[in-house]
Amino acid sequence: MTSGRPLAVTPAAARSARAGGLARSLVLRNEAALLGLVLLGGVLAAIALPGFGTAGNLNSILNNSAAIAVVAVGEAFVIISRQIDLSVGAIVGVSAYIIGLVVGHISGPAGPLVGVLLALAVGAVAGLGNAVLVERFRMPAIIATLATLSIYGGILFLISNGSQIYLSQLPRWLAGLYGSAWAGIGAFIWIAVICLIAGALLMRMTRFGRDLYAMGSNPEAARYLGIRSGVRTYEAFAACGAAAGLGGFLYVGQYGNIDATAGSGMELTVIAAAVIGGVSLFGGSGTPFGAVLGAVLLTELENILALLKISIFAQQTLQGAAIVLAVAVYAVVSRRLHRPAPRHFAAVLDAPVPATSPEAATADEVPAASAGIPGGANTAAPKERSEP
């Protein structure tokens, strides 16, 4: 039986809510600025480069960014929870080769369904392998996934045995998927949009997403709130692996020829897209939409450099510089968010909360903990006293 007392708001909870509101504002501003940068870069490139503004080239940019965007959505789940997955490139390669081997022998309408389900399954199993190392054996995620990057790459060499799958060995629907369009929009674009919507709904509308934000924002508070961090770690890595598997499916449709080097180096592009899109490497901040915008921006930049006939090594340099810049900006902002409040503001926060009853005035307060969701904070209710 509850006593009907109001929840006691501690100064720590008030400061946490203030920091959470600033974090949400930062994320929204970052995504708006990034979208503006993509549009501005496109307009300037269309003016300066005659071949950029054509419908075919713009469709090519979006199609080429689809696979990176899909994998970046999954990578965002892991990074938001304060982990990282360096093995996504190898998972893309393994998934692509297995799909090429299996789907080529399946005819009829069952082929696309089998291909997608197989890609998701292969990727999820590989992601669970990462989660076992991180959660069960307590390995740092960066070390565990660096190891599985080599392991999955070695598995790809073993199953390929030095051979290659050619475009002519693929079914017609898969070989022509990259150039196909549904309702005038490229099939790859549709798949990326569906993944973006699913990822956004998971992160904003489900307990899974709220828990990941809490884990990334403050792991200790997440455990205090009763969040099953171990289960969420397994789920986040499995979702990331499934997204990488689907990225392998798109890789097959985009390139056709699959060998033992498929997906090599893709993990760096995916992480760069997520970080540039506002997914903080410190965890607890960012959205799948930002990761997708980062993928589009990188692909747009790559297209512009190709039209300018600039070396591919310059693209890698720009990607690395973009990651350094994004991490530096978020480090500065994070320090500002956790800076002690000014004296006049702290005095207001530290003022005693008026008691509505003698019972409320003497109740023990439980320190509130931020849930980690941008713009939100949870406050724990005072301890209940047993009724006589």
C-alpha positions, -999 to +999 in steps of 0.1 A: +000+000+000+015+033-011+014+065+011+008+089-018+039+109-011+055+128-040+088+116-054+118+133-038+140+149-065+176+150-054+202+176-066+220+148-085+188+139-104+182+176-113+217+179-127+213+146-145+181+159-161+198+191-172+227+172-187+203+148-204+184+177-220+216+192-233+227+159-247+194+155-266+197+190-279+232+183-290+221+151-309+193+169-327+215+198-336+242+175-348+218+156-371+203+188-385+238+202-392+249+169-408+218+168-430+225+204-440+261+195-448+250+167-470+226+189-489+250+218-491+278+196-504+254+182-530+244+216-542+280+229-544+291+197-562+263+199-587+273+234-595+310+227-598+308+192-613+284+187-643+282+150-638+273+151-601+238+164-603+224+138-628+197+115-616+218+085-623+247+097-602+225+107-573+208+073-574+243+057-575+253+076-543+223+064-524+226+029-537+263+027-528+257+041-493+229+015-486+252-014-475+273+009-453+241+025-438+226-009-430+257-021-412+261+013-395+226+010-380+237-022-363+270-007-352+251+021-336+234-003-313+268-016-300+285+018-297+255+034-279+258+006-253+295+016-248+309-013-268+324-016-303+324-042-330+355-043-353+345-076-369+316-063-391+337-062-422+346-099-418+310-108-411+299-090-443+324-111-462+315-145-447+278-137-451+283-126-487+302-158-497+278-182-480+248-165-497+266-167-531+271-204-525+236-213-513+213-190-531+228-198-565+212-233-562+178-221-552+153-212-580+119-197-578+104-171-554+119-188-524+153-175-533+150-139-520+134-151-487+161-177-482+188-152-490+176-126-465+170-151-437+203-168-443+221-135-442+204-125-409+211-159-393+248-160-403+253-125-390+235-130-358+254-161-350+287-143-356+275-114-334+266-138-306+302-151-308+314-116-301+290-112-272+302-145-256+338-132-255+327-098-242+301-109-216+311-144-207+349-141-208+350-104-198+372-094-227+372-057-237+350-054-268+378-038-289+401-068-282+374-094-286+361-081-319+397-075-332+403-112-326+371-123-343+379-100-372+408-123-378+389-155-369+359-147-393+384-136-420+402-170-416+368-188-418+361-170-451+395-181-465+387-217-454+352-219-470+363-201-502+395-222-505+409-196-528+380-198-552+357-170-564+320-167-570+313-149-603+283-128-613+273-155-638+268-180-610+242-159-592+205-161-599+191-134-621+171-116-594+202-113-572+226-103-600+201-075-611+191-064-576+215-034-575+200-019-607+164-027-599+138-002-586+105-004-568+081+024-574+109+044-591+132+041-561+162+017-560+158-016-542+189-009-521+175+024-510+142+007-499+161-019-479+182+008-461+151+028-453+134-002-438+164-010-417+166+027-406+129+027-395+133-006-377+164+006-359+149+040-350+118+023-335+139-001-315+159+026-300+131+051-293+100+030-287+112-001-269+128-010-236+157-025-255+167+009-268+162+027-236+184+001-218+212+005-243+212+043-238+213+037-200+241+012-202+262+036-224+255+066-204+261+052-169+268+014-165+267+016-127+233+034-127+220+009-152+228-020-129+213+000-100+181+003-119+179-034-125+187-034-162+200-069-173+231-056-189+244-090-199+212-099-218+213-065-236+249-070-245+240-103-262+211-087-280+231-057-292+259-077-307+234-101-323+215-072-338+248-057-350+258-091-365+224-095-382+228-060-398+263-070-410+249-102-425+222-082-443+250-059-455+267-090-469+235-098-488+236-063-504+273-067-510+266-097-532+240-078-552+263-048-556+295-064-566+286-099-579+321-113-578+329-125-543+362-138-531+382-142-498+387-104-495+350-095-495+342-069-469+378-062-461+382-028-445+345-021-444+345-020-406+365+013-406+340+029-430+311+018-409+326+030-377+335+063-394+299+067-406+285+061-371+309+085-354+305+112-380+267+107-376+269+116-339+271+082-323+295+089-295+323+064-289+319+071-252+284+055-254+249+067-244+244+092-273+235+090-310+208+076-332+205+052-362+194+082-383+227+100-376+247+068-386+228+066-419+235+103-425+272+097-419+271+068-444+255+091-470+280+119-464+310+095-467+296+081-500+289+115-513+324+126-505+338+095-521+318+103-553+330+139-554+366+128-550+362+102-578+348+128-601+377+151-593+400+121-600+416+123-565+434+092-552+416+067-531+443+072-504+431+107-499+396+093-491+411+071-464+430+101-450+398+122-449+379+094-432+405+091-405+406+129-400+368+129-398+368+103-370+395+122-350+376+154-354+342+139-344+357+122-313+375+154-303+343+174-305+323+149-284+351+148-258+349+186-254+311+186-253+311+157-228+334+176-204+312+207-207+281+187-199+297+173-167+312+206-156+300+216-121+271+239-121+276+277-115+273+288-079+239+305-083+225+274-101+240+250-076+224+269-048+190+264-063+197+227-069+210+222-034+180+239-017+159+215+004+128+201-012+097+213+006+080+186+026+043+181+021+040+161+052+060+151+083+064+117+068+078+130+035+102+153+054+118+124+072+117+098+044+151+085+033+159+096-003+173+072-027+198+089-050+184+092-085+202+078-115+200+090-151+185+064-174+209+075-201+181+084-226+188+118-242+166+142-224+154+119-197+163+109-161+148+084-138+143+092-101+138+065-076+109+067-051+116+069-014+117+038+006+082+027+016+074+022+052+053-007+062+018+001+073+009-009+108 
